[in-house]
């Protein structure tokens, strides 16, 4: 699958259907182009899926955003500069056949998001936190050592990763989406709780694709660009009012559509020009 399909969306679609741990060998300009197109798709899909949250709210208040009084500028810095790097390290650094990367992702993700153990046995909060950090440190190290010993016996981790890259990819996207449930208070049946975080689930699939196909830093840049474009609406609302936010929303709809259609239009124009030259 190292060959690139005719359009980044087609390549992304093929990857969704059958993830393969092969990085594209295209140049930087081509990779940036792929990043921009895929993030444009992510923005459109995220906006469509976000409408589901509104429908649920209007339909009975089953899901309500948690109101947090935060300065939009501070929120902008956190969402655009801090979150993309930290979340990509936690959830997608390990999407590569590298045991050190796997250890870092496992440890950070488990310490941050895994259940805290034996809380009733510790009266001191510091000891409770220390126990959980140590427990997940040992657990993450144990998993990586298991693969290391297997590799010493001839069972390469790269082969294991390549075989099960689909499980890594989809599980990583799901684990990325679930912590965002904390942004909502909801009264949904447990089998429907994924609905409010469908935009984050699709985002996890998008950033995971960029990480595996293009590289870690392309995933970070894609995540940063996505957060930047969405967070700008909040900043504009803070300084200029709701009208500016509405205008920015229209921009977020029109520009990604143009970006997604442009390669098809350019290719069609090229084919028409080729036919004209052939007929001369």
C-alpha positions in Angstrom: 0.0 0.0 0.0 3.0 2.3 -0.2 1.8 3.5 -3.5 -0.4 6.6 -3.1 -3.9 6.6 -4.5 -5.1 9.3 -6.9 -6.6 11.4 -4.2 -5.8 11.6 -0.5 -9.4 10.8 0.4 -9.3 7.6 -1.6 -6.1 6.7 0.2 -7.7 7.4 3.5 -10.7 5.4 2.6 -8.6 2.4 1.6 -6.7 2.7 4.9 -9.9 2.8 6.9 -11.0 -0.4 5.2 -7.7 -2.1 5.7 -5.0 -0.4 7.8 -1.5 -1.3 6.7 1.7 -0.2 8.6 3.4 1.3 5.6 4.5 4.9 5.4 4.2 6.9 2.2 7.5 7.7 0.5 6.2 10.9 -1.0 8.1 14.2 -0.6 7.3 16.8 2.0 5.2 18.9 -0.3 3.0 16.0 -1.2 2.7 15.0 2.5 1.6 18.5 3.5 -1.0 18.4 0.7 -2.3 15.1 2.0 -2.4 16.5 5.5 -4.4 19.6 4.4 -6.9 17.5 2.4 -7.5 14.9 5.2 -7.9 17.6 7.8 -10.4 19.4 5.6 -12.4 16.1 5.5 -12.1 15.8 9.3 -13.4 19.3 9.8 -16.5 18.7 7.7 -17.3 15.3 9.2 -16.7 16.6 12.7 -19.2 19.5 12.1 -21.8 17.0 10.7 -21.3 14.7 13.7 -21.5 17.6 16.1 -25.0 18.2 14.9 -25.9 15.0 16.6 -25.1 16.5 20.0 -27.5 19.4 19.2 -30.2 17.0 18.2 -29.8 15.1 21.4 -29.9 18.3 23.5 -33.0 19.6 21.7 -34.7 16.2 22.0 -34.7 16.2 25.7 -31.5 17.5 27.2 -29.9 14.0 27.3 -26.5 15.6 26.6 -25.5 19.0 27.9 -22.1 20.6 27.6 -20.3 21.2 30.9 -20.1 25.0 31.3 -16.6 26.0 32.3 -15.6 29.7 32.8 -12.3 29.8 31.0 -10.6 32.7 29.3 -10.7 32.0 25.5 -7.1 33.0 25.1 -6.0 30.5 27.7 -8.2 27.9 26.1 -6.7 28.8 22.8 -3.2 28.2 24.0 -4.1 24.9 25.7 -6.1 23.6 22.7 -3.7 24.7 20.0 -0.2 24.5 21.5 -0.4 22.0 24.4 -3.2 19.5 23.6 -2.0 18.4 20.1 1.5 17.4 21.2 0.5 15.8 24.5 -2.4 13.9 23.1 -0.5 12.7 20.1 2.3 11.4 22.4 -0.2 9.7 24.7 -2.5 8.1 22.1 -0.5 7.8 18.9 3.3 7.8 19.6 2.9 4.0 20.0 1.4 3.5 16.5 4.8 2.4 15.2 6.9 -0.7 15.6 9.0 0.8 18.3 8.9 -0.6 21.9 10.1 2.6 23.5 7.3 4.5 21.8 4.9 1.8 22.9 6.1 2.1 26.5 5.7 5.9 26.6 2.2 5.8 25.2 1.1 2.9 27.5 2.5 4.5 30.6 1.2 8.0 30.0 -2.3 6.8 28.9 -2.7 4.4 31.8 -1.6 6.9 34.4 -3.9 9.6 33.0 -7.0 7.6 32.0 -6.9 4.1 33.5 -9.0 3.4 36.6 -7.3 4.3 39.9 -6.8 1.3 42.1 -7.2 0.6 45.8 -8.3 4.1 46.7 -9.8 2.9 50.0 -6.5 1.5 51.2 -4.7 4.9 51.2 -5.5 7.7 53.6 -2.7 9.8 52.1 -3.5 11.1 48.6 0.2 11.3 47.7 0.7 7.6 48.4 -2.4 6.7 46.5 -1.1 8.6 43.4 2.4 7.2 43.8 1.0 3.6 44.0 -1.0 4.0 40.8 2.0 5.6 39.0 4.2 2.7 40.1 1.6 0.1 39.2 1.1 1.3 35.7 4.8 1.9 35.2 5.5 -1.8 36.0 2.5 -2.9 33.9 3.7 -0.9 30.9 7.3 -2.0 31.3 6.1 -5.6 31.7 4.2 -5.5 28.4 7.1 -4.1 26.5 9.6 -6.5 28.1 7.3 -9.4 27.0 7.7 -8.2 23.4 11.4 -7.6 23.9 12.0 -11.2 25.1 9.9 -12.5 22.2 12.1 -10.5 19.8 15.2 -12.0 21.4 13.8 -15.4 20.4 13.3 -14.3 16.8 9.7 -13.1 17.0 10.2 -9.5 15.8 7.9 -6.8 17.3 7.7 -5.1 13.9 6.1 -8.3 12.4 3.5 -8.4 15.3 2.8 -4.7 14.8 2.4 -5.0 11.1 0.0 -8.0 11.5 -2.2 -6.2 14.1 -1.9 -2.6 13.0 -5.6 -2.4 12.5 -6.3 -3.3 16.1 -3.7 -0.7 17.2 -5.3 1.9 15.0 -9.0 1.4 15.8 -8.4 0.8 19.6 -6.2 4.0 19.7 -9.0 6.0 18.1 -11.6 4.7 20.6 -9.4 5.3 23.6 -8.8 8.9 22.3 -12.5 9.5 22.0 -13.7 8.0 25.4 -11.9 10.5 27.7 -13.8 13.3 26.0 -17.0 12.0 27.5 -15.9 14.1 30.5 -16.9 17.2 28.5 -20.6 16.2 28.9 -23.1 15.2 31.5 -25.4 12.7 29.9 -28.3 10.4 30.6 -27.9 7.9 27.8 -27.9 4.1 27.9 -24.4 2.8 28.2 -24.5 1.4 24.6 -25.1 4.9 23.3 -22.6 6.9 25.3 -20.2 7.0 22.3 -22.6 9.3 20.4 -21.5 12.6 21.9 -17.8 11.8 21.1 -18.3 10.6 17.5 -16.4 13.8 16.3 -13.4 12.8 18.5 -13.6 9.2 17.3 -13.4 10.3 13.7 -10.6 12.7 14.7 -8.7 9.8 16.2 -9.1 7.9 13.0 -7.8 10.9 11.0 -4.8 11.6 13.2 -4.0 7.9 13.4 -3.9 7.8 9.6 -1.6 10.8 9.4 0.7 9.3 12.1 1.0 5.9 10.4 1.0 7.0 6.8 3.1 10.2 7.1 4.8 10.2 10.5 4.4 11.4 14.0 5.0 15.1 13.5 2.4 15.2 10.6 -0.1 13.8 13.1 0.8 16.6 15.5 0.5 19.2 12.8 -2.8 17.9 11.6 -4.1 17.9 15.2 -2.8 21.4 15.7 -4.4 22.7 12.5 -7.8 21.1 13.4 -7.8 22.6 16.9 -6.6 25.9 15.6 -9.4 26.3 13.1 -12.2 25.3 15.6 -10.8 27.3 18.5 -10.6 30.5 16.4 -14.4 30.6 16.4 -14.4 30.9 20.2 -11.7 33.6 20.1 -13.6 35.6 17.5 -16.8 35.3 19.5 -15.0 36.6 22.6 -13.7 39.7 20.8 -16.2 40.4 18.0 -19.4 38.7 19.1 -21.6 35.9 17.7 -21.8 37.4 14.2 -18.0 36.8 13.7 -18.4 33.2 14.9 -21.2 32.6 12.4 -19.0 34.0 9.6 -16.2 31.8 10.7 -18.5 28.8 10.7 -19.4 29.5 7.1 -15.7 29.7 6.2 -15.1 26.3 7.9 -17.8 24.8 5.7 -16.8 26.4 2.3 -13.0 26.2 2.4 -12.8 22.5 3.2 -15.3 21.7 0.4 -13.1 23.7 -2.0 -10.0 21.9 -0.8 -11.6 18.5 -1.2 -12.9 19.3 -4.7 -9.8 21.0 -6.1 -7.7 17.9 -6.8 -10.6 16.3 -8.7 -11.1 19.5 -10.7 -7.4 19.8 -11.5 -7.2 16.1 -12.6 -10.3 16.5 -14.8 -8.8 19.6 -16.4 -5.6 17.7 -17.0 -7.4 14.9 -18.7 -9.3 17.3 -20.9 -6.1 19.0 -21.9 -4.5 15.6 -22.7 -7.4 14.7 -25.0 -7.2 18.1 -26.8 -3.4 17.6 -27.3 -3.9 14.0 -28.5 -6.6 15.2 -31.1 -4.3 17.8 -32.7 
